[in-house]
Amino acid sequence: MEQRLTDEERLTLKTGVFGAVFLVSNADPGMVGVIRESFAASGALADASGVVKDALTSGPLPRLPRDSQLEIESVVLPALGRAVRILREKSPADVDAYREVVLTAADRVARAHDGIAPAEAAAIDQIRGALAEPT
């Protein structure tokens, strides 16, 4: 049975998605790339549905650190894990959809500018790990 997400839970899901995009984008920065990347990611976000779409399209934008890749990771990766746990508890049917949106957005961002750089591939691996089921 699906339960409504709280504002805080929706923000956690949003932090995970937007943060994953930012993490990949920041892994191999470049101004022209950033513009292409944001358009690429928006396509993946538009494909979301149900609880995931509601979380991504309502409420405030997440505040993400901008100082260093490590700082971004320290916020984004735990948010992804929390988002999976929230969905597992409140809307289990949306767990795979959330993972798909996050990974598709991250992949599109990485491919948007001259293919996937090694740093971007590493960031996507971290994101995939954070979305994995806890053992």
KOLDRENPA-396342 format. One record per atom (N, C-alpha, C): x, y negated, z negated; residue in three letters. Coordinates in steps of 0.001 Angstrom, whole numbers, padded with zeros to 6 digits, always signed. Layout:
! KOLDRENPA-396342
XYZALA;...
***
This chain:
! KOLDRENPA-396342
+000835+001191+000000MET;+000000+000000+000000MET;+000877-001251+000000MET;+000538-002178+000869GLU;+001304-003403+000996GLU;+000896-004389-000088GLU;+001901-004986-000735GLN;+001647-006022-001739GLN;+002193-007346-001210GLN;+001569-008434-001625ARG;+002039-009762-001212ARG;+003405-010049-001810ARG;+004232-010709-001021LEU;+005543-011103-001517LEU;+005437-012454-002227LEU;+006226-012612-003280THR;+006282-013905-003960THR;+007111-014872-003099THR;+007038-016155-003417ASP;+007844-017152-002692ASP;+009325-016808-002791ASP;+009746-016386-003972GLU;+011155-016038-004182GLU;+011554-014833-003327GLU;+010689-013840-003237GLU;+010975-012661-002422GLU;+011038-013019-000935GLU;+010117-013884-000494ARG;+010163-014325+000911ARG;+011465-015065+001199ARG;+011898-015888+000248LEU;+013154-016619+000417LEU;+014341-015645+000467LEU;+014282-014569-000294THR;+015343-013554-000256THR;+015409-012913+001129THR;+014269-012542+001688LEU;+014250-011964+003036LEU;+014808-012957+004051LEU;+014393-014199+003916LYS;+014835-015240+004839LYS;+016337-015498+004681LYS;+016819-015519+003444THR;+018251-015711+003200THR;+019047-014602+003869THR;+018546-013375+003788GLY;+019226-012256+004422GLY;+019317-012417+005929GLY;+018201-012747+006569VAL;+018182-012857+008032VAL;+019003-014051+008505VAL;+018669-015236+008008PHE;+019382-016434+008454PHE;+020853-016351+008047PHE;+021092-015799+006869GLY;+022468-015659+006399GLY;+023272-014706+007267GLY;+022653-013608+007712ALA;+023350-012655+008589ALA;+023749-013334+009894ALA;+022831-014116+010450VAL;+023116-014857+011680VAL;+024273-015818+011441VAL;+024221-016541+010333PHE;+025264-017513+010013PHE;+026604-016816+009771PHE;+026558-015670+009109LEU;+027774-014911+008824LEU;+028482-014506+010119LEU;+027720-013994+011074VAL;+028294-013587+012360VAL;+028771-014813+013138VAL;+027952-015846+013158SER;+028291-017067+013881SER;+029572-017690+013319SER;+029701-017681+012018ASN;+030840-018281+011347ASN;+032104-017425+011481ASN;+031929-016136+011781ALA;+033074-015227+011902ALA;+033978-015624+013061ALA;+033397-016187+014109ASP;+034165-016604+015279ASP;+033598-017947+015743ASP;+033890-019023+014976PRO;+033234-020304+015220PRO;+033665-020977+016519PRO;+032779-021781+017040GLY;+033020-022594+018223GLY;+031751-023385+018492GLY;+031851-024679+018760MET;+030659-025535+018872MET;+029706-025103+019985MET;+030214-024861+021174VAL;+029333-024450+022265VAL;+028675-023126+021906VAL;+029460-022247+021313GLY;+028944-020949+020891GLY;+027813-021077+019898GLY;+027922-022005+018975VAL;+026899-022166+017931VAL;+025539-022471+018546VAL;+025519-023318+019554ILE;+024253-023666+020201ILE;+023664-022441+020895ILE;+024491-021745+021682ARG;+024016-020524+022348ARG;+023560-019486+021337ARG;+024341-019359+020266GLU;+024044-018352+019242GLU;+022713-018625+018564GLU;+022428-019890+018263SER;+021178-020173+017568SER;+019975-019853+018463SER;+020089-020108+019762PHE;+019006-019728+020678PHE;+018870-018208+020757PHE;+019988-017512+020797ALA;+019963-016046+020868ALA;+019275-015466+019632ALA;+019630-015978+018468ALA;+019052-015472+017228ALA;+017564-015774+017150ALA;+017149-016949+017623SER;+015738-017309+017518SER;+014860-016325+018293SER;+015374-015773+019381GLY;+014617-014765+020126GLY;+014339-013537+019296GLY;+015326-013083+018554ALA;+015152-011907+017696ALA;+014164-012207+016575ALA;+014233-013394+016013LEU;+013335-013755+014916LEU;+011897-013846+015410LEU;+011724-014290+016653ALA;+010382-014391+017228ALA;+009744-013016+017409ALA;+010560-011973+017499ASP;+010050-010610+017669ASP;+009541-009986+016369ASP;+009779-010644+015245ALA;+009349-010105+013947ALA;+007825-010074+013871ALA;+007305-009194+013002SER;+005860-009141+012817SER;+005538-008832+011364SER;+004259-008938+011021GLY;+003776-008566+009696GLY;+004409-009342+008569GLY;+004727-008633+007499VAL;+005297-009234+006294VAL;+006622-009924+006610VAL;+007414-009319+007489VAL;+008724-009881+007837VAL;+008538-011228+008539VAL;+007640-011287+009511LYS;+007391-012551+010226LYS;+006884-013611+009258LYS;+005974-013225+008376ASP;+005439-014158+007389ASP;+006565-014734+006523ASP;+007456-013873+006079ALA;+008561-014324+005230ALA;+009482-015289+005978ALA;+009716-015008+007263LEU;+010663-015814+008034LEU;+010068-017132+008518LEU;+008757-017234+008555THR;+008138-018429+009121THR;+007428-019290+008083THR;+007539-018942+006815SER;+006882-019749+005783SER;+007901-020170+004736SER;+007579-021236+004049GLY;+008436-021699+002962GLY;+009692-022410+003445GLY;+010535-022790+002486PRO;+011735-023560+002804PRO;+012815-022697+003455PRO;+013732-023364+004123LEU;+014904-022664+004666LEU;+015860-022358+003521LEU;+016577-021252+003615PRO;+017525-020924+002542PRO;+018709-021878+002566PRO;+019290-022086+001405ARG;+020523-022878+001307ARG;+021682-021893+001336ARG;+022520-022039+002333LEU;+023656-021126+002489LEU;+024955-021876+002270LEU;+025922-021221+001610PRO;+027221-021879+001430PRO;+027897-022080+002783PRO;+028738-023076+002884ARG;+029397-023367+004155ARG;+030913-023439+004020ARG;+031425-023214+002828ASP;+032853-023443+002598ASP;+033763-022355+003140ASP;+033366-021104+002962SER;+034247-020023+003407SER;+033436-018792+003754SER;+034029-017936+004567GLN;+033372-016687+004956GLN;+033098-015833+003713GLN;+034045-015814+002783LEU;+033857-015020+001552LEU;+032672-015522+000742LEU;+032534-016841+000669GLU;+031413-017412-000073GLU;+030083-017069+000597GLU;+030048-017132+001922ILE;+028837-016776+002668ILE;+028499-015307+002398ILE;+029514-014440+002500GLU;+029307-013005+002241GLU;+028739-012778+000848GLU;+029241-013530-000138SER;+028835-013305-001533SER;+027370-013651-001775SER;+026775-014443-000894VAL;+025354-014780-000999VAL;+024520-013879-000084VAL;+024971-013720+001139VAL;+024177-013049+002172VAL;+024084-011541+001961VAL;+025202-010884+001725LEU;+025191-009416+001627LEU;+024313-008924+000473LEU;+024417-009512-000731PRO;+023497-009084-001796PRO;+022027-009394-001466PRO;+021776-010513-000757ALA;+020395-010856-000385ALA;+019816-009796+000553ALA;+020636-009292+001471LEU;+020162-008238+002380LEU;+019777-006988+001600LEU;+020613-006588+000659GLY;+020308-005423-000168GLY;+019041-005620-000989GLY;+018899-006824-001576ARG;+017687-007126-002358ARG;+016454-007110-001460ARG;+016591-007659-000245ALA;+015455-007699+000681ALA;+014960-006289+001003ALA;+015895-005369+001245VAL;+015510-003978+001523VAL;+014790-003381+000311VAL;+015301-003644-000899ARG;+014658-003109-002109ARG;+013260-003704-002304ARG;+013122-005004-002040ILE;+011814-005660-002168ILE;+010824-005013-001208ILE;+011232-004851+000041LEU;+010337-004255+001036LEU;+010047-002792+000721LEU;+011045-002060+000265ARG;+010840-000659-000088ARG;+009742-000556-001149ARG;+009743-001509-002094GLU;+008776-001482-003182GLU;+007401-002014-002748GLU;+007394-003109-002003LYS;+006131-003805-001741LYS;+005522-003533-000368LYS;+006359-003210+000611SER;+005844-002996+001958SER;+006768-002041+002712SER;+006789-000764+002270PRO;+007739+000210+002822PRO;+007710+000329+004346PRO;+006561+000105+004946ALA;+006454+000216+006404ALA;+007271-000860+007126ALA;+007659-001913+006414ASP;+008392-003020+007036ASP;+009907-002949+006853ASP;+010409-001961+006138VAL;+011856-001869+005897VAL;+012619-001747+007219VAL;+012210-000806+008059ASP;+012915-000621+009331ASP;+012784-001847+010230ASP;+011622-002474+010214ALA;+011411-003679+011032ALA;+012353-004795+010577ALA;+012521-004934+009270TYR;+013423-005966+008741TYR;+014859-005689+009186TYR;+015288-004457+009006ARG;+016645-004087+009445ARG;+016844-004401+010924ARG;+015840-004036+011722GLU;+015913-004244+013171GLU;+016046-005731+013510GLU;+015250-006573+012855VAL;+015317-008017+013105VAL;+016699-008551+012734VAL;+017195-008158+011569VAL;+018509-008648+011114VAL;+019602-008209+012083VAL;+019642-006930+012408LEU;+020721-006418+013261LEU;+020607-006917+014698LEU;+019397-007052+015200THR;+019210-007587+016552THR;+019656-009045+016607THR;+019258-009830+015619ALA;+019663-011243+015586ALA;+021184-011357+015492ALA;+021800-010558+014618ALA;+023258-010601+014458ALA;+023961-010192+015749ALA;+023456-009153+016388ASP;+024044-008672+017635ASP;+023902-009713+018757ASP;+022727-010321+018855ARG;+022509-011339+019893ARG;+023416-012541+019680ARG;+023600-012928+018431VAL;+024492-014048+018125VAL;+025913-013707+018557VAL;+026352-012508+018232ALA;+027715-012096+018576ALA;+027924-012051+020090ALA;+026922-011608+020823ARG;+027049-011483+022286ARG;+026824-012789+023038ARG;+026303-013798+022360ALA;+025899-015031+023036ALA;+027067-015801+023634ALA;+028256-015585+023135HIS;+029402-016381+023583HIS;+030596-015468+023821HIS;+030869-015149+025065ASP;+032060-014383+025443ASP;+032158-013007+024794ASP;+031063-012314+024587GLY;+031125-010959+024032GLY;+031403-010956+022541GLY;+031476-009770+021978ILE;+031630-009630+020526ILE;+033113-009639+020153ILE;+033493-010645+019372ALA;+034869-010748+018875ALA;+035059-009768+017718ALA;+036300-009333+017458PRO;+036547-008404+016344PRO;+035999-008905+015005PRO;+036131-010188+014739ALA;+035624-010733+013465ALA;+034100-010634+013401ALA;+033440-010820+014558GLU;+031983-010699+014599GLU;+031567-009240+014398GLU;+032285-008323+015014ALA;+031992-006893+014847ALA;+032136-006493+013381ALA;+033169-007025+012723ALA;+033385-006723+011301ALA;+032232-007268+010458ALA;+031767-008470+010784ALA;+030637-009059+010046ALA;+029373-008216+010237ALA;+029145-007746+011465ILE;+027970-006904+011726ILE;+028067-005592+010947ILE;+029266-005026+010851ASP;+029444-003805+010042ASP;+029107-004070+008580ASP;+029524-005235+008064GLN;+029198-005582+006673GLN;+027683-005701+006497GLN;+027040-006321+007461ILE;+025581-006505+007406ILE;+024891-005139+007446ILE;+025326-004279+008361ARG;+024745-002930+008461ARG;+024898-002192+007128ARG;+026075-002323+006521GLY;+026314-001688+005211GLY;+025391-002222+004118GLY;+025176-003537+004128ALA;+024324-004155+003112ALA;+022863-003732+003284ALA;+022470-003419+004515LEU;+021087-002995+004794LEU;+020867-001503+004565LEU;+021937-000767+004378ALA;+021832+000688+004215ALA;+021118+001045+002923ALA;+020528+002219+002913GLU;+019880+002704+001702GLU;+020901+002848+000589GLU;+020566+002439-000622PRO;+021482+002687-001738PRO;+021632+004195-001978PRO;+022830+004603-002300THR;+023071+006042-002494THR;+022774+006471-003919THR;
***
